[in-house]
Amino acid sequence: MSNAIQEKATKQSLIDRYNFISPEEAPYWWKNRHGDLPHYKNRSVMEYEIAQLLNAETGHALYWVKEDPELLALYRETFDWDLTYEIRADWMISTPECCTEISCDSEEEFRQYLDGTLQPEEPDDWTVHSDDHGYVEGLDGVLASIQIKNLRLKKEAELKRYELALDQAQLEAVKSLLPDLNFQEVLAQ
């Protein structure tokens, strides 16, 4: 995991990281994509962290990553995100190893590649995937490559709580102005 998570993460610390606006000037690619919107530097780091945790959870991670079920559960409790699933297929050939990437249509198809139910097809044209041409010896293995997109706070994490001291008439007036809010009435003792 990133050095940004040194102490045990909490729901609030994840929300704070997500909402942090970097004081540094936004990089060119950010300005190009997002114009003058605030630069939320941590969000892409957090997407990478979640992807690494999900890949580790499969047992077929592209890179060695320590599993952290508690942190992944906390991310799942706090955020929603969209996933794309890819399989990296490594092929053994008589020249250097060749790599292809397979986009999966669903998590089920993704898991079938990982457990061996589905096998990647050999590419028809190796020249697209390798500078050298050689004899294909076979499939060396498949690895998970889960990608995170559109990281967002869960709706309940966005809720704010306010405490107001109102008399009954004021309370009724506020309720009529804001009918969609959930009011918890506590009577003064």
Phi and psi in degrees as GROMACS dihedral restraints (atoms count N, CA, C in turn):
[ dihedral_restraints ]
;  ai    aj    ak    al  type     phi  dphi    fc
    3     4     5     6     1   -67.0    20    10
    4     5     6     7     1   156.1    20    10
    6     7     8     9     1   -67.2    20    10
    7     8     9    10     1   -13.8    20    10
    9    10    11    12     1   -64.6    20    10
   10    11    12    13     1   -24.0    20    10
   12    13    14    15     1  -107.3    20    10
   13    14    15    16     1    90.8    20    10
   15    16    17    18     1  -103.0    20    10
   16    17    18    19     1   -36.0    20    10
   18    19    20    21     1   -99.2    20    10
   19    20    21    22     1   169.5    20    10
   21    22    23    24     1   -62.5    20    10
   22    23    24    25     1   125.1    20    10
   24    25    26    27     1   -71.7    20    10
   25    26    27    28     1   147.5    20    10
   27    28    29    30     1  -123.4    20    10
   28    29    30    31     1   166.0    20    10
   30    31    32    33     1   -56.2    20    10
   31    32    33    34     1   -45.0    20    10
   33    34    35    36     1   -66.2    20    10
   34    35    36    37     1   -38.1    20    10
   36    37    38    39     1   -66.9    20    10
   37    38    39    40     1   -34.1    20    10
   39    40    41    42     1   -67.7    20    10
   40    41    42    43     1   -41.8    20    10
   42    43    44    45     1   -63.7    20    10
   43    44    45    46     1   -41.3    20    10
   45    46    47    48     1   -63.0    20    10
   46    47    48    49     1   -42.9    20    10
   48    49    50    51     1   -62.1    20    10
   49    50    51    52     1   -42.6    20    10
   51    52    53    54     1   -62.4    20    10
   52    53    54    55     1   -40.8    20    10
   54    55    56    57     1   -85.8    20    10
   55    56    57    58     1    -6.0    20    10
   57    58    59    60     1   -65.6    20    10
   58    59    60    61     1   125.7    20    10
   60    61    62    63     1   -98.4    20    10
   61    62    63    64     1   121.6    20    10
   63    64    65    66     1   -64.9    20    10
   64    65    66    67     1   132.5    20    10
   66    67    68    69     1   -75.2    20    10
   67    68    69    70     1   -15.4    20    10
   69    70    71    72     1   -72.0    20    10
   70    71    72    73     1   156.0    20    10
   72    73    74    75     1   -64.6    20    10
   73    74    75    76     1   137.7    20    10
   75    76    77    78     1   -64.2    20    10
   76    77    78    79     1   141.2    20    10
   78    79    80    81     1   -67.5    20    10
   79    80    81    82     1   163.4    20    10
   81    82    83    84     1   -54.6    20    10
   82    83    84    85     1   -47.0    20    10
   84    85    86    87     1   -61.1    20    10
   85    86    87    88     1   -34.1    20    10
   87    88    89    90     1   -67.3    20    10
   88    89    90    91     1   -48.8    20    10
   90    91    92    93     1   -61.2    20    10
   91    92    93    94     1   -38.5    20    10
   93    94    95    96     1   -63.5    20    10
   94    95    96    97     1   -40.5    20    10
   96    97    98    99     1   -84.5    20    10
   97    98    99   100     1   -37.3    20    10
   99   100   101   102     1  -118.6    20    10
  100   101   102   103     1     2.1    20    10
  102   103   104   105     1    61.1    20    10
  103   104   105   106     1  -129.0    20    10
  105   106   107   108     1   -93.4    20    10
  106   107   108   109     1    12.3    20    10
  108   109   110   111     1   -64.0    20    10
  109   110   111   112     1   151.9    20    10
  111   112   113   114     1   -58.2    20    10
  112   113   114   115     1   147.8    20    10
  114   115   116   117     1   -90.9    20    10
  115   116   117   118     1   103.8    20    10
  117   118   119   120     1   -92.9    20    10
  118   119   120   121     1    80.1    20    10
  120   121   122   123     1   -59.5    20    10
  121   122   123   124     1   -37.4    20    10
  123   124   125   126     1   -69.4    20    10
  124   125   126   127     1   -23.5    20    10
  126   127   128   129     1   -63.4    20    10
  127   128   129   130     1   -42.3    20    10
  129   130   131   132     1   -69.3    20    10
  130   131   132   133     1   -33.6    20    10
  132   133   134   135     1   -64.5    20    10
  133   134   135   136     1   -42.8    20    10
  135   136   137   138     1   -66.4    20    10
  136   137   138   139     1   -39.4    20    10
  138   139   140   141     1   -59.8    20    10
  139   140   141   142     1   -42.1    20    10
  141   142   143   144     1   -63.6    20    10
  142   143   144   145     1   -44.2    20    10
  144   145   146   147     1   -60.6    20    10
  145   146   147   148     1   -45.0    20    10
  147   148   149   150     1   -63.5    20    10
  148   149   150   151     1   -43.9    20    10
  150   151   152   153     1   -59.8    20    10
  151   152   153   154     1   -42.7    20    10
  153   154   155   156     1   -64.2    20    10
  154   155   156   157     1   -40.5    20    10
  156   157   158   159     1   -64.9    20    10
  157   158   159   160     1   -41.3    20    10
  159   160   161   162     1   -66.5    20    10
  160   161   162   163     1   -41.3    20    10
  162   163   164   165     1   -63.4    20    10
  163   164   165   166     1   -41.7    20    10
  165   166   167   168     1   -63.1    20    10
  166   167   168   169     1   -36.3    20    10
  168   169   170   171     1   -62.0    20    10
  169   170   171   172     1   -29.9    20    10
  171   172   173   174     1   -71.8    20    10
  172   173   174   175     1   -22.6    20    10
  174   175   176   177     1    81.7    20    10
  175   176   177   178     1     4.1    20    10
  177   178   179   180     1  -130.3    20    10
  178   179   180   181     1    41.1    20    10
  180   181   182   183     1   -66.5    20    10
  181   182   183   184     1   144.3    20    10
  183   184   185   186     1   -62.7    20    10
  184   185   186   187     1   -40.7    20    10
  186   187   188   189     1  -121.4    20    10
  187   188   189   190     1   153.6    20    10
  189   190   191   192     1   -69.7    20    10
  190   191   192   193     1   123.1    20    10
  192   193   194   195     1  -137.0    20    10
  193   194   195   196     1   135.1    20    10
  195   196   197   198     1   -69.9    20    10
  196   197   198   199     1   129.8    20    10
  198   199   200   201     1   -69.4    20    10
  199   200   201   202     1   142.2    20    10
  201   202   203   204     1  -142.7    20    10
  202   203   204   205     1    79.8    20    10
  204   205   206   207     1   -58.9    20    10
  205   206   207   208     1   -33.6    20    10
  207   208   209   210     1   -66.2    20    10
  208   209   210   211     1   -44.6    20    10
  210   211   212   213     1   -66.9    20    10
  211   212   213   214     1   -41.5    20    10
  213   214   215   216     1   -62.9    20    10
  214   215   216   217     1   -41.2    20    10
  216   217   218   219     1   -62.5    20    10
  217   218   219   220     1   -38.7    20    10
  219   220   221   222     1   -66.4    20    10
  220   221   222   223     1   -42.3    20    10
  222   223   224   225     1   -59.7    20    10
  223   224   225   226     1   -44.4    20    10
  225   226   227   228     1   -64.1    20    10
  226   227   228   229     1   -34.7    20    10
  228   229   230   231     1   -71.5    20    10
  229   230   231   232     1   -30.5    20    10
  231   232   233   234     1   -97.5    20    10
  232   233   234   235     1   -31.7    20    10
  234   235   236   237     1  -127.0    20    10
  235   236   237   238     1   158.8    20    10
  237   238   239   240     1  -114.9    20    10
  238   239   240   241     1   157.0    20    10
  240   241   242   243     1  -161.2    20    10
  241   242   243   244     1   164.0    20    10
  243   244   245   246     1  -102.2    20    10
  244   245   246   247     1   146.7    20    10
  246   247   248   249     1  -119.7    20    10
  247   248   249   250     1   147.2    20    10
  249   250   251   252     1  -124.1    20    10
  250   251   252   253     1   145.1    20    10
  252   253   254   255     1  -116.1    20    10
  253   254   255   256     1   131.0    20    10
  255   256   257   258     1  -133.6    20    10
  256   257   258   259     1   152.2    20    10
  258   259   260   261     1  -115.0    20    10
  259   260   261   262     1   133.6    20    10
  261   262   263   264     1   -98.2    20    10
  262   263   264   265     1   119.3    20    10
  264   265   266   267     1  -104.1    20    10
  265   266   267   268     1   120.7    20    10
  267   268   269   270     1   -99.9    20    10
  268   269   270   271     1   126.6    20    10
  270   271   272   273     1  -109.5    20    10
  271   272   273   274     1   138.9    20    10
  273   274   275   276     1   -91.2    20    10
  274   275   276   277     1   125.8    20    10
  276   277   278   279     1  -131.2    20    10
  277   278   279   280     1   166.3    20    10
  279   280   281   282     1   -68.5    20    10
  280   281   282   283     1   -19.3    20    10
  282   283   284   285     1  -100.0    20    10
  283   284   285   286     1  -169.3    20    10
  285   286   287   288     1   -53.5    20    10
  286   287   288   289     1   153.9    20    10
  288   289   290   291     1   -56.5    20    10
  289   290   291   292     1   147.7    20    10
  291   292   293   294     1  -117.9    20    10
  292   293   294   295     1   147.4    20    10
  294   295   296   297     1  -128.2    20    10
  295   296   297   298     1   134.9    20    10
  297   298   299   300     1  -125.4    20    10
  298   299   300   301     1   155.6    20    10
  300   301   302   303     1  -119.3    20    10
  301   302   303   304     1   137.2    20    10
  303   304   305   306     1  -119.9    20    10
  304   305   306   307     1   118.3    20    10
  306   307   308   309     1   -79.5    20    10
  307   308   309   310     1   131.6    20    10
  309   310   311   312     1  -100.3    20    10
  310   311   312   313     1   144.4    20    10
  312   313   314   315     1   -81.9    20    10
  313   314   315   316     1   -17.0    20    10
  315   316   317   318     1  -156.8    20    10
  316   317   318   319     1   166.7    20    10
  318   319   320   321     1   -65.4    20    10
  319   320   321   322     1   -34.5    20    10
  321   322   323   324     1   -61.1    20    10
  322   323   324   325     1   -48.0    20    10
  324   325   326   327     1   -61.9    20    10
  325   326   327   328     1   -41.9    20    10
  327   328   329   330     1   -55.5    20    10
  328   329   330   331     1   -49.8    20    10
  330   331   332   333     1   -67.6    20    10
  331   332   333   334     1   -31.7    20    10
  333   334   335   336     1   -65.2    20    10
  334   335   336   337     1   -36.6    20    10
  336   337   338   339     1   -65.6    20    10
  337   338   339   340     1   -41.9    20    10
  339   340   341   342     1   -66.6    20    10
  340   341   342   343     1   -37.0    20    10
  342   343   344   345     1   -89.7    20    10
  343   344   345   346     1    -0.6    20    10
  345   346   347   348     1    91.0    20    10
  346   347   348   349     1    -1.0    20    10
  348   349   350   351     1   -62.2    20    10
  349   350   351   352     1   -41.8    20    10
  351   352   353   354     1  -106.4    20    10
  352   353   354   355     1   141.9    20    10
  354   355   356   357     1  -115.3    20    10
  355   356   357   358     1   137.3    20    10
  357   358   359   360     1   -62.8    20    10
  358   359   360   361     1   143.3    20    10
  360   361   362   363     1   -83.8    20    10
  361   362   363   364     1   144.1    20    10
  363   364   365   366     1   -66.5    20    10
  364   365   366   367     1   137.4    20    10
  366   367   368   369     1   -64.3    20    10
  367   368   369   370     1   144.3    20    10
  369   370   371   372     1   -69.4    20    10
  370   371   372   373     1   -35.4    20    10
  372   373   374   375     1  -123.3    20    10
  373   374   375   376     1   101.5    20    10
  375   376   377   378     1   -68.7    20    10
  376   377   378   379     1   -19.9    20    10
  378   379   380   381     1   -64.6    20    10
  379   380   381   382     1   -24.4    20    10
  381   382   383   384     1   -70.6    20    10
  382   383   384   385     1   -29.9    20    10
  384   385   386   387     1  -106.7    20    10
  385   386   387   388     1    -8.7    20    10
  387   388   389   390     1  -150.8    20    10
  388   389   390   391     1   144.7    20    10
  390   391   392   393     1   -74.8    20    10
  391   392   393   394     1   -29.4    20    10
  393   394   395   396     1  -104.4    20    10
  394   395   396   397     1   154.0    20    10
  396   397   398   399     1  -112.2    20    10
  397   398   399   400     1   136.9    20    10
  399   400   401   402     1  -156.0    20    10
  400   401   402   403     1  -173.5    20    10
  402   403   404   405     1   -82.0    20    10
  403   404   405   406     1   129.7    20    10
  405   406   407   408     1   -81.9    20    10
  406   407   408   409     1   122.3    20    10
  408   409   410   411     1   -93.7    20    10
  409   410   411   412     1   -24.0    20    10
  411   412   413   414     1   140.8    20    10
  412   413   414   415     1   178.3    20    10
  414   415   416   417     1   -77.7    20    10
  415   416   417   418     1   130.0    20    10
  417   418   419   420     1   -89.6    20    10
  418   419   420   421     1   -28.9    20    10
  420   421   422   423     1   160.0    20    10
  421   422   423   424     1   169.2    20    10
  423   424   425   426     1  -125.0    20    10
  424   425   426   427     1   145.5    20    10
  426   427   428   429     1  -129.9    20    10
  427   428   429   430     1   151.8    20    10
  429   430   431   432     1   -78.5    20    10
  430   431   432   433     1   144.1    20    10
  432   433   434   435     1  -144.2    20    10
  433   434   435   436     1    78.5    20    10
  435   436   437   438     1   -83.8    20    10
  436   437   438   439     1   133.8    20    10
  438   439   440   441     1  -116.0    20    10
  439   440   441   442     1   141.4    20    10
  441   442   443   444     1  -104.3    20    10
  442   443   444   445     1   135.2    20    10
  444   445   446   447     1  -137.1    20    10
  445   446   447   448     1   152.5    20    10
  447   448   449   450     1    59.6    20    10
  448   449   450   451     1    50.4    20    10
  450   451   452   453     1   -64.6    20    10
  451   452   453   454     1   130.9    20    10
  453   454   455   456     1  -150.5    20    10
  454   455   456   457     1   152.5    20    10
  456   457   458   459     1   -68.4    20    10
  457   458   459   460     1   143.1    20    10
  459   460   461   462     1   -65.9    20    10
  460   461   462   463     1   153.0    20    10
  462   463   464   465     1   -56.0    20    10
  463   464   465   466     1   -42.4    20    10
  465   466   467   468     1   -68.1    20    10
  466   467   468   469     1   -24.3    20    10
  468   469   470   471     1   -72.9    20    10
  469   470   471   472     1   -21.0    20    10
  471   472   473   474     1   -82.6    20    10
  472   473   474   475     1   -14.3    20    10
  474   475   476   477     1   -66.2    20    10
  475   476   477   478     1   143.8    20    10
  477   478   479   480     1  -118.7    20    10
  478   479   480   481     1   150.6    20    10
  480   481   482   483     1  -118.2    20    10
  481   482   483   484     1   131.4    20    10
  483   484   485   486     1  -125.4    20    10
  484   485   486   487     1   143.4    20    10
  486   487   488   489     1  -114.2    20    10
  487   488   489   490     1   127.5    20    10
  489   490   491   492     1  -130.7    20    10
  490   491   492   493     1   143.9    20    10
  492   493   494   495     1  -102.0    20    10
  493   494   495   496     1   111.0    20    10
  495   496   497   498     1  -130.3    20    10
  496   497   498   499     1   150.1    20    10
  498   499   500   501     1   -82.4    20    10
  499   500   501   502     1   173.4    20    10
  501   502   503   504     1   -59.6    20    10
  502   503   504   505     1   -40.8    20    10
  504   505   506   507     1   -65.8    20    10
  505   506   507   508     1   -42.5    20    10
  507   508   509   510     1   -64.2    20    10
  508   509   510   511     1   -41.6    20    10
  510   511   512   513     1   -60.0    20    10
  511   512   513   514     1   -45.6    20    10
  513   514   515   516     1   -63.1    20    10
  514   515   516   517     1   -38.6    20    10
  516   517   518   519     1   -64.7    20    10
  517   518   519   520     1   -43.7    20    10
  519   520   521   522     1   -65.9    20    10
  520   521   522   523     1   -42.2    20    10
  522   523   524   525     1   -61.2    20    10
  523   524   525   526     1   -37.8    20    10
  525   526   527   528     1   -70.6    20    10
  526   527   528   529     1   -31.7    20    10
  528   529   530   531     1   -76.9    20    10
  529   530   531   532     1   -32.4    20    10
  531   532   533   534     1  -126.5    20    10
  532   533   534   535     1    68.7    20    10
  534   535   536   537     1   -68.3    20    10
  535   536   537   538     1   -20.8    20    10
  537   538   539   540     1   -83.7    20    10
  538   539   540   541     1   -10.5    20    10
  540   541   542   543     1   -79.9    20    10
  541   542   543   544     1   149.4    20    10
  543   544   545   546     1   -93.5    20    10
  544   545   546   547     1   112.2    20    10
  546   547   548   549     1   -99.4    20    10
  547   548   549   550     1   132.9    20    10
  549   550   551   552     1  -111.2    20    10
  550   551   552   553     1   114.6    20    10
  552   553   554   555     1   -92.1    20    10
  553   554   555   556     1   128.5    20    10
  555   556   557   558     1  -122.6    20    10
  556   557   558   559     1   121.7    20    10
  558   559   560   561     1   -79.8    20    10
  559   560   561   562     1   135.9    20    10
  561   562   563   564     1   -68.9    20    10
  562   563   564   565     1   139.4    20    10
